Amino acid sequence: MIVVSIDHIPGHDFEVLGMVQGTMVQTVHMGKDIFNGLKTLVGGELTSYTEMMNSSRATAISRMISNANQIGADAIINVRYASSQVMQGAAEVLAYGTAVKFIN
């Protein structure tokens, strides 16, 4: 599966199948959340949140690709990410794009 953030794939003509998406809502362990709160006093990277967001993005993109495979797509173009906090220490990551089928 080709996954790109641009609106075309050089050398390929395609038909649009529609929008596909994948989402993930994830939280960190309560102890890590408390530690991160304390760390904001001294500064620095909140590694458990970084790991949580990286894991969430990977899962969201995997689910988006699975959605595209279900409708017979060859590629996904215009891929974007969005995120939002759904509660303290929990974030939703959404990956979405346009599924396309190559025309030979």
ChimeraX attribute file (.defattr): number of C-alpha atoms within 10 A of each C-alpha:
attribute: neighborCount
match mode: 1-to-1
recipient: residues
	/A:1	11
	/A:2	12
	/A:3	18
	/A:4	16
	/A:5	14
	/A:6	12
	/A:7	12
	/A:8	15
	/A:9	16
	/A:10	6
	/A:11	5
	/A:12	10
	/A:13	12
	/A:14	16
	/A:15	11
	/A:16	14
	/A:17	16
	/A:18	13
	/A:19	17
	/A:20	23
	/A:21	22
	/A:22	22
	/A:23	22
	/A:24	19
	/A:25	19
	/A:26	16
	/A:27	20
	/A:28	18
	/A:29	11
	/A:30	10
	/A:31	9
	/A:32	16
	/A:33	18
	/A:34	12
	/A:35	13
	/A:36	20
	/A:37	12
	/A:38	11
	/A:39	13
	/A:40	11
	/A:41	8
	/A:42	6
	/A:43	9
	/A:44	9
	/A:45	10
	/A:46	15
	/A:47	11
	/A:48	16
	/A:49	18
	/A:50	11
	/A:51	12
	/A:52	17
	/A:53	22
	/A:54	13
	/A:55	14
	/A:56	23
	/A:57	23
	/A:58	16
	/A:59	19
	/A:60	23
	/A:61	24
	/A:62	16
	/A:63	20
	/A:64	25
	/A:65	25
	/A:66	17
	/A:67	17
	/A:68	26
	/A:69	16
	/A:70	10
	/A:71	14
	/A:72	13
	/A:73	24
	/A:74	18
	/A:75	22
	/A:76	30
	/A:77	20
	/A:78	15
	/A:79	20
	/A:80	15
	/A:81	16
	/A:82	11
	/A:83	16
	/A:84	11
	/A:85	13
	/A:86	12
	/A:87	9
	/A:88	9
	/A:89	18
	/A:90	17
	/A:91	20
	/A:92	19
	/A:93	23
	/A:94	22
	/A:95	24
	/A:96	22
	/A:97	26
	/A:98	22
	/A:99	29
	/A:100	24
	/A:101	18
	/A:102	13
	/A:103	9
	/A:104	6
